[in-house]
Amino acid sequence: MKAYTEENLSSQLVEDRTWRIKEISDLKAAILRADSISQKVLLRALITICYAHWEGYVRFAARKYLEHIALRRFSFSELDRQFIKNHFLPRLASLTSSKGSIVERCAIVDDILDASGRKFSQINSDLVSTRSNLSFEVFSDICLICGVAIHDYAEHETFVDIILLKRRNAIAHGEETFVGIKDLDAVTARTIVLMRQFGDSLENRIYLKSYRAAS
């Protein structure tokens, strides 16, 4: 279902987040009920689940946010300048990697200069790719693409890079990474806080119409 209205977007962000939070909460409850041997296994599973839902929700929410705006078919001149930057980022990246000619570079400059009257009606999914490793740096890029202030998340950088991503990668590669029961509350709570905060940031931009060009 496409997010045609603000209400559509809000309900879809909440619905997607709710089942993720329930799964994390159910696993937390299972860990608390388990014996000490089972807890060690389940705690490792908890890291992978929390990371998976963190990555999955950021990707889902960012794409839904951009989809909602694309469906409104605003011209680039009506939108925040980040949208026109987003539109040309893939072409600029391709040009850089292929060492494009002067003619090709001039063509892109002409397109940029003429783009204000075009409509934003399609998103490039590569712009909100989590690249299978949603580090804080990658998350920062997604926030920039969506117009979300990354400094609001600065306190979570160590948690994202060390607790979620580094431990998840170690577990995924079969390393014997220890996760203690004392980490249970902090890992689950901060993962949920991050998902809620990111969803709320996008909803606020929609309801406040912060994605529109300044008048």
Backbone as CSV, one residue per row, in Angstrom:
resi,resn,N_x,N_y,N_z,CA_x,CA_y,CA_z,C_x,C_y,C_z
1,MET,0.837,-1.194,0.000,0.000,0.000,0.000,0.876,1.250,0.000
2,LYS,0.579,2.174,-0.896,1.371,3.387,-0.989,0.889,4.440,0.017
3,ALA,1.842,5.263,0.448,1.548,6.274,1.470,1.067,7.559,0.797
4,TYR,-0.174,7.540,0.322,-0.703,8.691,-0.397,-0.952,9.886,0.525
5,THR,-1.405,9.631,1.738,-1.751,10.721,2.648,-0.834,10.699,3.866
6,GLU,-0.878,11.770,4.627,-0.102,11.830,5.860,-0.527,10.720,6.813
7,GLU,-1.825,10.450,6.839,-2.349,9.398,7.714,-1.861,8.019,7.255
8,ASN,-1.824,7.804,5.930,-1.288,6.545,5.395,0.150,6.345,5.856
9,LEU,0.941,7.389,5.709,2.352,7.290,6.080,2.499,6.996,7.565
10,SER,1.798,7.739,8.388,1.899,7.554,9.832,1.509,6.144,10.252
11,SER,0.392,5.656,9.726,-0.075,4.323,10.114,0.890,3.238,9.652
12,GLN,1.493,3.417,8.481,2.431,2.414,7.988,3.731,2.408,8.783
13,LEU,4.195,3.589,9.171,5.401,3.657,10.004,5.159,3.024,11.366
14,VAL,3.994,3.291,11.936,3.666,2.729,13.253,3.468,1.217,13.155
15,GLU,2.755,0.767,12.129,2.493,-0.665,11.979,3.786,-1.454,11.803
16,ASP,4.677,-0.944,10.968,5.938,-1.652,10.746,6.785,-1.677,12.012
17,ARG,6.789,-0.579,12.733,7.575,-0.507,13.966,6.984,-1.402,15.057
18,THR,5.668,-1.497,15.109,5.002,-2.243,16.176,5.359,-3.723,16.151
19,TRP,5.337,-4.340,14.951,5.650,-5.777,14.918,7.118,-6.025,15.227
20,ARG,7.958,-5.076,14.887,9.380,-5.219,15.217,9.604,-5.123,16.724
21,ILE,8.951,-4.158,17.350,9.075,-3.994,18.799,8.526,-5.221,19.526
22,LYS,7.417,-5.759,19.029,6.832,-6.953,19.660,7.798,-8.133,19.597
23,GLU,8.449,-8.302,18.470,9.384,-9.418,18.342,10.566,-9.252,19.289
24,ILE,11.076,-8.039,19.398,12.164,-7.780,20.345,11.697,-8.035,21.777
25,SER,10.506,-7.560,22.102,9.971,-7.731,23.460,9.708,-9.192,23.774
26,ASP,9.204,-9.943,22.796,8.948,-11.377,22.999,10.248,-12.130,23.244
27,LEU,11.292,-11.766,22.507,12.582,-12.431,22.706,13.165,-12.066,24.070
28,LYS,13.002,-10.818,24.473,13.471,-10.409,25.799,12.772,-11.222,26.887
29,ALA,11.460,-11.409,26.757,10.700,-12.184,27.739,11.182,-13.640,27.772
30,ALA,11.483,-14.187,26.586,11.965,-15.573,26.522,13.324,-15.707,27.208
31,ILE,14.166,-14.695,27.054,15.480,-14.721,27.715,15.328,-14.709,29.228
32,LEU,14.426,-13.885,29.720,14.226,-13.799,31.171,13.673,-15.099,31.747
33,ARG,12.930,-15.851,30.938,12.366,-17.128,31.406,13.343,-18.289,31.281
34,ALA,14.363,-18.117,30.441,15.252,-19.226,30.112,16.251,-19.529,31.227
35,ASP,16.788,-20.757,31.198,17.857,-21.108,32.136,19.162,-20.470,31.664
36,SER,20.194,-20.542,32.470,21.440,-19.831,32.187,22.111,-20.300,30.895
37,ILE,21.996,-21.572,30.573,22.597,-22.106,29.351,21.876,-21.544,28.126
38,SER,20.555,-21.595,28.152,19.768,-21.091,27.025,19.906,-19.580,26.881
39,GLN,20.069,-18.889,28.001,20.201,-17.444,27.948,21.389,-17.011,27.105
40,LYS,22.499,-17.738,27.194,23.691,-17.368,26.427,23.410,-17.377,24.925
41,VAL,22.672,-18.395,24.492,22.330,-18.505,23.071,21.332,-17.419,22.669
42,LEU,20.324,-17.232,23.503,19.269,-16.266,23.185,19.779,-14.826,23.211
43,LEU,20.748,-14.548,24.072,21.310,-13.200,24.119,22.075,-12.873,22.838
44,ARG,22.744,-13.872,22.279,23.403,-13.669,20.987,22.357,-13.447,19.898
45,ALA,21.270,-14.190,19.977,20.181,-14.005,19.011,19.563,-12.623,19.145
46,LEU,19.509,-12.119,20.374,18.925,-10.803,20.612,19.684,-9.710,19.850
47,ILE,21.018,-9.788,19.847,21.813,-8.795,19.131,21.488,-8.811,17.646
48,THR,21.413,-9.994,17.066,21.134,-10.081,15.635,19.726,-9.594,15.307
49,ILE,18.762,-9.904,16.179,17.380,-9.450,15.957,17.276,-7.934,16.102
50,CYS,17.891,-7.386,17.129,17.840,-5.926,17.331,18.494,-5.199,16.165
51,TYR,19.640,-5.696,15.728,20.284,-5.061,14.575,19.404,-5.175,13.326
52,ALA,18.851,-6.350,13.091,18.017,-6.565,11.899,16.825,-5.621,11.878
53,HIS,16.193,-5.421,13.027,15.026,-4.530,13.068,15.436,-3.064,12.968
54,TRP,16.570,-2.716,13.525,17.099,-1.357,13.388,17.354,-1.052,11.908
55,GLU,18.076,-1.934,11.234,18.368,-1.732,9.815,17.084,-1.750,8.984
56,GLY,16.243,-2.737,9.240,15.014,-2.877,8.461,14.074,-1.704,8.616
57,TYR,13.959,-1.186,9.824,13.036,-0.074,10.041,13.552,1.211,9.412
58,VAL,14.840,1.476,9.524,15.404,2.686,8.918,15.179,2.656,7.406
59,ARG,15.455,1.518,6.794,15.270,1.396,5.338,13.798,1.578,4.961
60,PHE,12.907,0.893,5.689,11.476,0.966,5.400,10.946,2.384,5.576
61,ALA,11.273,2.999,6.707,10.728,4.315,7.034,11.242,5.383,6.066
62,ALA,12.526,5.348,5.746,13.087,6.344,4.824,12.449,6.238,3.453
63,ARG,12.265,5.021,2.974,11.660,4.841,1.648,10.198,5.279,1.649
64,LYS,9.469,4.978,2.715,8.070,5.397,2.789,7.943,6.918,2.845
65,TYR,8.851,7.541,3.551,8.857,9.006,3.644,9.064,9.631,2.265
66,LEU,10.078,9.148,1.556,10.356,9.692,0.229,9.250,9.335,-0.759
67,GLU,8.689,8.136,-0.618,7.583,7.729,-1.482,6.385,8.659,-1.310
68,HIS,6.073,8.992,-0.068,4.946,9.867,0.205,5.109,11.213,-0.503
69,ILE,6.292,11.771,-0.432,6.530,13.067,-1.067,6.526,12.930,-2.587
70,ALA,7.106,11.841,-3.095,7.118,11.624,-4.544,5.703,11.511,-5.100
71,LEU,4.813,10.909,-4.354,3.427,10.744,-4.797,2.698,12.078,-4.904
72,ARG,3.197,13.083,-4.204,2.572,14.411,-4.264,2.983,15.172,-5.525
73,ARG,4.044,14.706,-6.185,4.502,15.260,-7.470,4.770,16.774,-7.408
74,PHE,5.480,17.183,-6.387,5.908,18.577,-6.307,7.028,18.809,-7.316
75,SER,7.148,20.027,-7.796,8.323,20.372,-8.587,9.490,20.563,-7.619
76,PHE,10.695,20.391,-8.137,11.872,20.531,-7.278,11.953,21.929,-6.671
77,SER,11.450,22.918,-7.378,11.492,24.287,-6.854,10.606,24.460,-5.629
78,GLU,9.647,23.558,-5.435,8.747,23.631,-4.286,9.289,22.877,-3.074
79,LEU,10.375,22.145,-3.280,10.908,21.283,-2.232,12.237,21.806,-1.698
80,ASP,12.577,21.325,-0.510,13.881,21.623,0.064,14.977,21.259,-0.946
81,ARG,16.055,22.011,-0.968,17.109,21.808,-1.960,17.727,20.421,-1.903
82,GLN,17.594,19.732,-0.761,18.168,18.389,-0.659,17.569,17.442,-1.700
83,PHE,16.325,17.671,-2.105,15.686,16.774,-3.063,16.337,16.840,-4.435
84,ILE,16.708,18.028,-4.854,17.382,18.127,-6.149,18.798,17.565,-6.054
85,LYS,19.417,17.704,-4.892,20.723,17.071,-4.680,20.583,15.551,-4.768
86,ASN,19.545,15.030,-4.106,19.303,13.586,-4.135,19.136,13.084,-5.566
87,HIS,18.416,13.874,-6.362,18.114,13.466,-7.737,19.387,13.270,-8.553
88,PHE,20.392,14.098,-8.305,21.603,14.042,-9.125,22.747,13.252,-8.489
89,LEU,22.624,12.875,-7.227,23.712,12.143,-6.572,24.108,10.858,-7.302
90,PRO,23.145,10.006,-7.729,23.542,8.782,-8.439,24.291,9.075,-9.743
91,ARG,23.846,10.074,-10.482,24.527,10.414,-11.737,25.929,10.950,-11.483
92,LEU,26.068,11.753,-10.443,27.380,12.286,-10.104,28.324,11.169,-9.670
93,ALA,27.800,10.207,-8.912,28.617,9.075,-8.474,29.059,8.242,-9.668
94,SER,28.135,8.021,-10.602,28.456,7.252,-11.803,29.488,7.970,-12.656
95,LEU,29.334,9.277,-12.769,30.271,10.066,-13.560,31.666,10.031,-12.952
96,THR,31.728,10.096,-11.622,33.019,10.061,-10.938,33.724,8.729,-11.146
97,SER,32.969,7.629,-11.021,33.569,6.297,-11.148,34.008,6.000,-12.580
98,SER,33.298,6.585,-13.547,33.631,6.319,-14.953,34.565,7.363,-15.555
99,LYS,34.933,8.375,-14.751,35.794,9.459,-15.220,35.218,10.084,-16.496
100,GLY,33.967,10.559,-16.379,33.256,11.090,-17.530,33.968,12.244,-18.205
101,SER,33.644,12.430,-19.467,34.266,13.482,-20.271,33.738,14.855,-19.874
102,ILE,34.376,15.891,-20.397,33.923,17.257,-20.165,32.512,17.447,-20.708
103,VAL,32.220,16.847,-21.861,30.887,16.945,-22.450,29.835,16.377,-21.500
104,GLU,30.125,15.216,-20.905,29.184,14.590,-19.970,29.013,15.430,-18.716
105,ARG,30.085,16.005,-18.245,30.011,16.849,-17.051,29.185,18.104,-17.317
106,CYS,29.387,18.695,-18.476,28.613,19.887,-18.845,27.131,19.550,-18.970
107,ALA,26.836,18.352,-19.475,25.439,17.929,-19.634,24.756,17.827,-18.278
108,ILE,25.474,17.326,-17.277,24.904,17.231,-15.933,24.681,18.618,-15.352
109,VAL,25.626,19.511,-15.547,25.471,20.877,-15.052,24.252,21.531,-15.688
110,ASP,24.079,21.344,-17.004,22.896,21.890,-17.688,21.614,21.320,-17.097
111,ASP,21.616,20.013,-16.846,20.422,19.366,-16.277,20.113,19.912,-14.891
112,ILE,21.153,20.146,-14.098,20.952,20.695,-12.754,20.356,22.098,-12.846
113,LEU,20.890,22.902,-13.734,20.404,24.277,-13.884,18.962,24.326,-14.385
114,ASP,18.562,23.313,-15.153,17.209,23.290,-15.725,16.210,22.474,-14.912
115,ALA,16.648,21.940,-13.767,15.836,20.946,-13.067,14.746,21.518,-12.172
116,SER,14.793,22.785,-11.848,13.872,23.322,-10.837,12.399,23.156,-11.223
117,GLY,12.109,23.158,-12.521,10.718,23.023,-12.944,10.243,21.595,-13.074
118,ARG,11.160,20.638,-12.989,10.770,19.225,-13.078,10.097,18.777,-11.787
119,LYS,9.367,17.673,-11.887,8.658,17.154,-10.715,9.412,15.999,-10.083
120,PHE,9.386,15.988,-8.761,9.939,14.853,-8.018,8.839,13.804,-7.920
121,SER,8.989,12.714,-8.674,7.929,11.705,-8.714,8.443,10.283,-8.565
122,GLN,9.745,10.134,-8.387,10.303,8.789,-8.288,11.529,8.814,-7.389
123,ILE,11.643,7.821,-6.516,12.802,7.757,-5.629,13.813,6.751,-6.162
124,ASN,15.057,7.030,-5.888,16.128,6.091,-6.234,16.440,5.285,-4.981
125,SER,16.131,3.990,-5.028,16.263,3.155,-3.821,17.700,3.071,-3.325
126,ASP,18.667,3.301,-4.214,20.069,3.242,-3.788,20.399,4.331,-2.774
127,LEU,19.640,5.415,-2.798,19.928,6.527,-1.893,19.669,6.170,-0.442
128,VAL,18.762,5.238,-0.195,18.467,4.844,1.185,18.877,3.397,1.431
129,SER,19.893,2.961,0.712,20.429,1.618,0.929,21.206,1.578,2.240
130,THR,20.974,0.525,3.016,21.715,0.364,4.272,23.008,-0.413,4.053
131,ARG,23.236,-0.860,2.836,24.485,-1.525,2.427,24.818,-2.729,3.292
132,SER,23.796,-3.356,3.868,23.941,-4.549,4.715,24.746,-4.304,5.982
133,ASN,25.176,-3.092,6.206,25.911,-2.724,7.419,25.527,-1.304,7.791
134,LEU,24.460,-1.179,8.576,23.964,0.149,8.918,24.802,0.741,10.044
135,SER,25.987,1.194,9.677,26.854,1.893,10.637,26.276,3.268,10.895
136,PHE,26.824,3.962,11.855,26.350,5.315,12.135,26.656,6.237,10.958
137,GLU,27.757,5.993,10.264,28.096,6.802,9.089,27.054,6.625,7.989
138,VAL,26.656,5.384,7.724,25.631,5.126,6.714,24.294,5.716,7.144
139,PHE,23.970,5.574,8.416,22.746,6.163,8.946,22.765,7.687,8.788
140,SER,23.934,8.290,9.009,24.070,9.740,8.839,23.758,10.150,7.403
141,ASP,24.220,9.351,6.442,23.935,9.631,5.037,22.434,9.577,4.759
142,ILE,21.759,8.584,5.321,20.315,8.445,5.116,19.579,9.619,5.747
143,CYS,20.028,10.045,6.922,19.422,11.212,7.562,19.578,12.448,6.681
144,LEU,20.755,12.622,6.097,20.987,13.754,5.201,20.044,13.694,4.005
145,ILE,19.910,12.529,3.403,19.015,12.347,2.254,17.584,12.736,2.625
146,CYS,17.173,12.403,3.837,15.796,12.655,4.282,15.624,14.020,4.947
147,GLY,16.710,14.749,5.140,16.601,16.059,5.780,16.474,16.007,7.287
148,VAL,16.863,14.888,7.885,16.784,14.716,9.340,18.100,15.159,9.977
149,ALA,18.025,15.903,11.063,19.228,16.412,11.737,19.961,15.278,12.443
150,ILE,21.153,14.965,11.979,21.897,13.844,12.556,22.388,14.142,13.962
151,HIS,22.571,15.427,14.304,23.091,15.734,15.649,22.116,15.287,16.740
152,ASP,20.852,15.087,16.391,19.883,14.594,17.368,20.170,13.143,17.767
153,TYR,21.016,12.455,16.991,21.303,11.041,17.229,22.746,10.804,17.676
154,ALA,23.508,11.876,17.859,24.936,11.754,18.130,25.236,10.869,19.342
155,GLU,24.396,10.920,20.346,24.640,10.142,21.568,24.540,8.636,21.343
156,HIS,23.976,8.228,20.205,23.784,6.800,19.936,24.871,6.204,19.045
157,GLU,25.879,6.998,18.675,26.882,6.512,17.717,27.611,5.265,18.217
158,THR,28.074,5.289,19.439,28.796,4.130,19.983,27.886,2.916,20.071
159,PHE,26.652,3.122,20.483,25.708,2.006,20.582,25.490,1.362,19.219
160,VAL,25.273,2.179,18.196,25.020,1.648,16.852,26.241,0.904,16.311
161,ASP,27.418,1.520,16.411,28.611,0.951,15.782,29.225,-0.208,16.564
162,ILE,29.190,-0.135,17.883,29.878,-1.143,18.693,28.923,-2.223,19.208
163,ILE,27.839,-1.800,19.838,26.934,-2.775,20.462,26.116,-3.526,19.419
164,LEU,25.532,-2.803,18.470,24.699,-3.474,17.466,25.524,-4.017,16.302
165,LEU,26.194,-3.134,15.570,26.827,-3.566,14.327,28.042,-4.468,14.546
166,LYS,28.983,-4.045,15.385,30.194,-4.844,15.571,29.877,-6.212,16.171
167,ARG,29.000,-6.234,17.170,28.647,-7.520,17.781,27.846,-8.384,16.811
168,ARG,26.942,-7.759,16.066,26.159,-8.518,15.085,27.071,-9.155,14.045
169,ASN,28.053,-8.405,13.551,28.971,-8.943,12.551,29.804,-10.084,13.120
170,ALA,30.235,-9.934,14.361,31.019,-10.999,15.001,30.193,-12.274,15.134
171,ILE,28.956,-12.126,15.552,28.067,-13.289,15.702,27.775,-13.913,14.337
172,ALA,27.534,-13.055,13.326,27.230,-13.549,11.982,28.399,-14.322,11.377
173,HIS,29.628,-13.973,11.803,30.804,-14.645,11.281,31.270,-15.782,12.195
174,GLY,30.418,-16.152,13.137,30.702,-17.319,13.964,31.693,-17.103,15.078
175,GLU,31.935,-15.856,15.433,32.872,-15.576,16.509,32.189,-15.718,17.868
176,GLU,32.976,-16.043,18.880,32.425,-16.284,20.219,32.347,-14.965,20.986
177,THR,31.380,-14.160,20.616,31.175,-12.872,21.261,30.235,-13.023,22.454
178,PHE,30.691,-12.562,23.604,29.875,-12.709,24.819,28.892,-11.544,24.937
179,VAL,27.649,-11.878,25.234,26.613,-10.888,25.512,26.039,-11.217,26.883
180,GLY,26.175,-10.310,27.837,25.744,-10.587,29.199,24.290,-10.247,29.446
181,ILE,23.701,-10.894,30.443,22.312,-10.638,30.794,22.135,-9.183,31.252
182,LYS,23.198,-8.586,31.755,23.135,-7.185,32.201,22.921,-6.229,31.024
183,ASP,23.220,-6.710,29.823,23.037,-5.880,28.623,21.604,-5.907,28.105
184,LEU,20.789,-6.810,28.623,19.469,-7.064,28.056,18.597,-5.806,27.992
185,ASP,18.420,-5.147,29.109,17.531,-3.978,29.140,18.041,-2.848,28.253
186,ALA,19.346,-2.582,28.332,19.911,-1.465,27.571,19.810,-1.696,26.073
187,VAL,20.120,-2.904,25.625,20.093,-3.197,24.184,18.674,-3.093,23.633
188,THR,17.723,-3.705,24.311,16.345,-3.671,23.811,15.773,-2.263,23.867
189,ALA,15.992,-1.572,24.982,15.409,-0.235,25.145,15.981,0.752,24.139
190,ARG,17.292,0.740,23.939,17.900,1.721,23.038,17.555,1.429,21.575
191,THR,17.438,0.176,21.224,17.029,-0.161,19.855,15.632,0.372,19.577
192,ILE,14.732,0.169,20.518,13.357,0.647,20.361,13.312,2.171,20.341
193,VAL,14.090,2.811,21.215,14.148,4.279,21.234,14.608,4.822,19.883
194,LEU,15.632,4.215,19.317,16.157,4.661,18.031,15.118,4.534,16.922
195,MET,14.414,3.412,16.886,13.387,3.227,15.863,12.273,4.251,16.020
196,ARG,11.827,4.452,17.235,10.772,5.445,17.482,11.249,6.846,17.098
197,GLN,12.463,7.179,17.477,12.984,8.520,17.226,13.087,8.791,15.725
198,PHE,13.573,7.817,14.972,13.706,8.023,13.533,12.336,8.150,12.865
199,GLY,11.410,7.280,13.244,10.055,7.383,12.697,9.409,8.713,13.034
200,ASP,9.581,9.153,14.271,9.008,10.437,14.696,9.640,11.602,13.934
201,SER,10.950,11.518,13.682,11.627,12.582,12.945,11.026,12.743,11.553
202,LEU,10.758,11.630,10.896,10.187,11.681,9.544,8.744,12.176,9.586
203,GLU,7.970,11.690,10.551,6.583,12.152,10.669,6.521,13.656,10.947
204,ASN,7.407,14.142,11.793,7.424,15.580,12.094,7.699,16.403,10.837
205,ARG,8.599,15.910,9.992,8.890,16.634,8.751,7.667,16.678,7.839
206,ILE,6.895,15.607,7.865,5.684,15.571,7.040,4.623,16.516,7.591
207,TYR,4.328,16.408,8.882,3.247,17.211,9.465,3.596,18.697,9.515
208,LEU,4.895,19.001,9.699,5.322,20.398,9.729,5.663,20.920,8.334
209,LYS,5.618,19.993,7.359,5.947,20.320,5.967,7.364,20.914,5.833
210,SER,8.259,20.380,6.626,9.645,20.846,6.604,10.360,20.456,5.320
211,TYR,9.778,19.538,4.569,10.387,19.098,3.311,10.138,20.110,2.194
212,ARG,9.254,21.088,2.445,8.971,22.090,1.426,10.048,23.170,1.418
213,ALA,10.176,23.836,0.289,11.135,24.933,0.180,10.719,26.079,1.084
214,ALA,11.687,26.759,1.655,11.382,27.901,2.518,10.726,28.998,1.673
215,SER,9.665,29.577,2.214,8.960,30.613,1.475,9.646,31.967,1.642
